[in-house]
Amino acid sequence: EIKTWDAKRREKLKTALEFKDDKWSFKNLAVKLSISDQKIKDFLSGMAAWTAEKVVPGESKDFSKPFWQMTISFESGETKIFKAAQRDEKTGVVFFQSSGDGAAYQVSKYYFDNLDKDDAYFTADNTAPAVTAKTPETSSQK
């Protein structure tokens, strides 16, 4: 599940996916489009390839009112919540914290944007490219 909050703290559910009976589905029953198992697999693989640019003590960042949150619930009953503190508007840098972890992890705008997806991204009909584990382009690579 991925949700965001605007400046007035209004919540928006961007996507909620569920893996049940060996298949993925949208938890929002109003979404009638077919889901792309490959896009979900690529999204999760991209998450596993994350690298933090910097690690700082969690209390140095304010996670009390995140602007973005992703909740992952496992079959074992465990739940992991990833919260994002406000984005630095100049650099695009975002600090994340995972539930049960005292550290805050700095990630680039590129990595954050690869996580900030909605229902449309995961549909089989959407032509948006799947998340890949490649690194962002630098000016020397252009």
C-alpha positions in Angstrom: 0.0 0.0 0.0 1.3 3.4 -0.9 -0.3 6.6 0.3 0.6 10.3 0.3 -0.5 13.5 2.1 -0.8 16.9 0.7 0.1 20.2 2.5 -3.2 20.2 4.3 -2.6 16.6 5.5 -5.3 15.1 3.3 -4.5 11.5 2.6 -4.5 9.9 -0.8 -4.3 6.2 -1.4 -2.1 5.7 -4.5 -2.1 1.9 -4.7 -2.9 -1.2 -2.6 -1.9 -4.6 -3.9 -2.5 -8.0 -2.5 -0.9 -11.4 -3.2 -3.4 -14.1 -2.4 -4.0 -17.6 -3.8 -0.7 -17.3 -5.8 -1.8 -14.2 -7.7 -1.6 -10.4 -7.4 -4.7 -8.2 -7.4 -5.7 -4.6 -6.5 -7.2 -4.3 -3.1 -9.3 -1.4 -4.4 -12.2 -3.3 -6.1 -13.0 -0.2 -8.2 -9.8 -0.8 -10.2 -11.0 -3.1 -13.0 -7.8 -3.2 -15.1 -5.6 -6.3 -15.2 -2.5 -6.3 -13.1 1.1 -6.9 -14.4 2.9 -9.5 -12.4 6.1 -8.6 -14.1 5.8 -4.9 -13.1 5.3 -5.9 -9.5 8.3 -8.3 -9.6 10.4 -5.5 -11.2 9.2 -3.0 -8.6 10.1 -5.3 -5.7 13.5 -6.1 -7.3 14.2 -2.4 -7.6 13.5 -2.0 -3.9 16.0 -4.7 -3.1 18.6 -2.9 -5.1 18.3 0.3 -3.1 21.4 2.0 -1.8 21.3 4.8 0.7 23.4 7.8 -0.1 23.8 8.6 3.6 22.6 7.2 6.9 21.9 9.5 9.8 20.2 9.0 13.3 16.5 8.8 12.8 15.7 11.4 15.4 17.5 14.0 13.3 14.6 13.9 10.8 10.9 14.5 11.5 8.9 11.4 10.5 5.8 12.4 12.7 4.0 13.7 9.6 5.4 11.9 6.6 4.4 13.1 3.1 4.7 9.5 1.8 4.3 6.0 3.3 4.5 2.5 2.0 3.2 -0.4 4.1 4.2 -4.0 3.3 2.4 -6.8 5.1 4.0 -10.3 4.9 2.3 -13.7 5.1 4.0 -14.2 8.4 1.9 -11.4 9.9 4.9 -9.0 10.1 4.3 -5.5 8.7 7.0 -3.0 7.6 6.2 0.6 7.3 8.5 2.9 5.3 7.9 6.7 5.9 9.4 9.6 4.0 10.2 12.9 5.7 9.7 16.0 3.6 11.6 16.2 0.4 14.4 18.7 0.1 13.0 20.9 -2.7 16.4 22.0 -4.0 18.1 18.6 -4.3 15.1 16.3 -4.4 16.7 14.2 -1.6 14.3 12.2 0.6 15.0 10.6 4.0 13.2 7.3 4.7 12.8 5.4 7.9 11.7 1.8 8.2 9.5 0.7 11.2 11.7 -0.8 13.9 14.8 0.9 12.6 16.4 3.9 14.4 18.3 5.2 11.4 17.1 7.5 8.6 18.3 6.7 5.0 18.9 9.4 2.4 17.9 8.4 -1.1 18.0 10.5 -4.3 15.1 11.8 -6.2 15.7 9.1 -8.8 15.3 6.3 -6.3 12.3 7.9 -4.6 10.5 8.5 -7.9 11.0 4.7 -8.7 9.0 3.9 -5.6 6.3 6.6 -5.8 3.8 4.6 -8.0 0.0 4.4 -8.2 -2.5 1.8 -9.5 -2.0 2.9 -13.1 1.7 2.0 -13.0 0.9 -1.7 -12.1 -1.7 -2.3 -14.7 -0.9 -4.6 -17.7 -2.4 -1.9 -20.0 0.0 0.9 -18.8 3.0 1.5 -21.1 5.1 3.0 -18.3 8.4 1.1 -18.1 8.9 -1.2 -15.2 11.3 -0.2 -12.4 14.8 -1.4 -13.0 17.7 -1.5 -10.6 20.0 0.6 -12.8 21.6 3.7 -11.5 20.5 7.2 -12.5 22.2 8.8 -15.5 24.9 11.4 -14.9 25.8 14.2 -17.2 28.8 12.2 -18.4 26.5 9.4 -19.5 24.3 11.5 -21.7 
